[in-house]
Amino acid sequence: MKRYRKDVSVFLFLLVSSVCQAQQLPYQQAALPVEVRVDDLLQRMTLDEKIAQIRHVHSWDIFNGQELDENKLAKVVGDKCWGFVEGFPLTGENCRKNMRKIQEYMLNHTRLRIPCFNVAEALHGSAHEGSTIYPQNIALGSTFNPDLAYRKAKMIAGELHAQGMKQILAPCVDVVRDLRWGRVEESYGEDPFLCGLFGIAEVKGYQEQGISPMLKHFGPHGNPLGGLNLASVECGVRDLHDIYLKPFEMIIKSQPLKAVMSTYNSWNRIPNSASHYLLTDVLRKQWGFTGYVYSDWGAIEMLQTFHHTANSPEECALQALMAGLDVEASSECYPALKQAVKEGRLPVSYIDEAVRRVLTAKFETGLFEDPFGEKYRAGKVHSEESVRLAREIADESVVLLKNEGKLLPLDEKRLDAVAVIGPNADQVQFGDYTWSRSNKDGVTPLQGIRRLVGNKVKVHYAKGCDMMSPDTSLIAKAVEAARKSDVAILFVGSSSASLARDYSNTNCGEGFDLNDLTLAGAQSGLIKAVYATGTPVVLVLVSGKPFVLSWEKEHIPAILAQWYAGEQEGNSIADILFGRVNPSGHLTFSFPQSTGHLPVYYNHLPSDKGFYKKPGSYSEPGRDYVFSSPAALWSFGHGLSYTDFVFEGIDTSLRNDSIYVKCTLRNVGNRSGKEVVQLYVRDLVSSVVMPVQQLKAFEKVGLKAGESSEVQLSLPVSELAISDNDGKRVIEPGAFEFQLGNASDRILLRDTLWIGKEVREKKQCSVPVEKKTVSVGKKIEVRGVVRDIQATLVHGVDIYTKSDGILVGCTDCNGAFMVEASEGDILVFRKKGYAYRDAEVLSGTLNIRLTYSNE
């Protein structure tokens, strides 16, 4: 009897299921191809429903504070399914509750029951209260460890699912080249290859856990004119593709990405959010991107209010949509599309294509079958595991810039008292796009140091100054604290806002740009006053960007950069200062000597760091610059350790369209540590001017004291291509120099490989002046003048004879020389910064012209 009842139950279940399946419309059937489902749904939609699908419901429309107003929701949404909804000001718990209610409304109270994308910001952790606060992107990049970016994204995905989110407005892969810009902290660095690799890692992590990431900000963005947010970027087509668009291209061509965000600014006098070239010709036709483009907030209405390329909301909407921008956020221009279609100013096909892209993304991400994200495990918000990962990233991101006399690490057993000083000593600095600025949500450096030393070392704390004021009244107490301590640890830097919450006392982050990169307020005076006490000083820059530290580099014995390091910043820096953790971060932004030294990025053209190679000073003025040099204070890739590493034995080979470069890395110090092996490439001769070097691979390697390891890096030959005027790439045959080192300005090994139709190795060599057999006659007196190519007299040029390789003279302050040489001999003229010049002795007069050289 029981068996009979069971069989009947199964039969009835199958019968009901088949009936329900028969009642499902084609777009509701998961077994059908996505394209078929999209076509079916699209043809059922009214024009109003289509326009709603490419628009955003915003929190200010439907929330009263933290509470969802369901009457407002019904009024705004009606019976139309909207594309997107956000709740940026909400706590994580209210997101979880209310995002589900909004999705339920879309599924139960609209005609076609299309689920919406619930949108969140998660640049370095979900931006909703209670979420784990990870180190900012500038810190993540400084780890030179993309696996940490992958793991971080996977961990954040769990918290986003717990908060009811599906679409995030991250990662940010902008390549930044102007350090005055407030958004420096959001970038991984100044190098496009590094930004691309970290972006790929994050995209993988999110997509594997069912979260749809959105690349931002598409277009040239990170080098705004004057460093001002939203300003135009001036560059040619080659820099557009090789620098600013390269990370996007790397990610889009390797990952099944669904969404890209446009930018506010303009390039080539066209707003990027209305650029057919960027959004259609490059993104879709050249790269094959099939997802949707989402406007940065308010970017569409800015076509009228900011760029003045449109004179009405309708014209804004037409410019953006027809260029290829699909989704409008935080402005009200797309409603005007309805009248434009009705009156024949816009073919409905443009709207259909935009809606198709959004619907395709919703089907492909499984939103129709799993609108509440129940397929994926909702992670515990702020779990112990996530806090450990945030700490691990913090530990690997700190950059040791200087350690004169091995002042660091500190030994608490040898200390009676330490002074902890500065505006960032007892204040958390999480960075922009976080939900908090409160010390209760993180660990300050002062707290971390006190926890570590306990009662063993006395800690004297003094704020010293405020970074937003020139007031010096607090410096005296800091000086007093330093004088009664064995060492003074100074925490200076910057402060960023929290998203949609607190923007007070902010000098870094989105919309907070600087005209001057010297430390704000009285911080520089504080440093000098503490230094003057004679107490050894350790300086820690806690910030979202590099600042000018030229005086500090010359005078302060130990300097570290701790970028916004997340909620565990205090524990992390304490362990590094006292040697529990060996610092292993490397710079992804070069430091300038002054604001006037900008730009300072490492991958410049050979013409862009001075022609004369005669840097000067007040004691000995020069030419580029008269009183300085154009070099960086610290260059991209720089980073010290508490142990020492050596690089040995470079070997370069070409196999199967990839280039392999290997060496042996050896830890010759007495501590375990991690080193970043960096591979740079230089195109020695090309049809267009190429950068002096470009990062093409890197690997972070951990070694115990005395341990060694063979490290092999590789890159595809396609990475050697140059861009033409259309942004298309071609590989030119020729010689390429491969450089291995631990910083862009510390190349330790070099090798040269010839790349061409007939691949052959070609070693580059530099020929020194050496004795050479020449046919010589009688000795004569040779006089002359040495000038450069601009007829400027060149002093200090050494003159050698080729016949015996000895130094026979030197030009005086007027560029003149007089030497004895044999007729028929060859004189060699040499000076650093110039190409060597050989000249045969044919008479008693010999005037020479030298050309400048970067070698």
Secondary structure, DSSP 8 states (H G I E B T S, - for coil): -HHHHHHHHHHHHHHHHHHHHHHS-GGG-TTS-HHHHHHHHHHH--HHHHHHHTSEE-HHHHEETTEE-HHHHHHHHTTS--SEEE-TTSBHHHHHHHHHHHHHHHHHSSSS----EEEE--TTS-SSBTS-----HHHHHHTT-HHHHHHHHHHHHHHHHHTT--EE---B------TTSGGGGGSS-S-HHHHHHHHHHHHHHHHHTT-EEEEEEESS-SS-GGG-TT--B---HHHIIIIISHHHHHHHTTS---EEEE-SSEETTEEGGG-HIIIIIIIIIIT---SEEE--TTTTTHHHHTS-S-SSHHHHHHHHHHHT--B--SS--GGGHHHHHHTTSS-HHHHHHHHHHHHHHHHHTTTTT-TT-TTS----TT-HHHHHHHHHHHHHH-EEEEEGGG--S--GGG-SEEEEESTTTSS----SS-S---GGGS--HHHHHHHHHTTSSEEEEE----TT----TTHHHHHHHHHTSSEEEEEEE--B-BTTTB-SS--BSTT---S--S-STTHHHHHHHHHTT---EEEEEEESS----HHHHHH-SEEEEEE--GGGHHHHHHHHHTTSS------SS-B-SSGGG----SS--TTTT-SS-----SSS--SSSSSS-SS-SB-TT--B-SS-EEEEEEEEEEETTEEEEEEEEEE-SSS-EEEEEEEEEEESS-SS---S-EEEEEEEEEE-TT-EEEEEEEEEGGGG-EE-TTS-EE---EEEEEEEEEETTEEEEEEEEEESSS-B------------------EEEEEEEEEETT--B--S-EEEETTT--EEEE--TTSEEEEEEETT-EEEEE-TTB--EEEE--SSB--EEE-B---
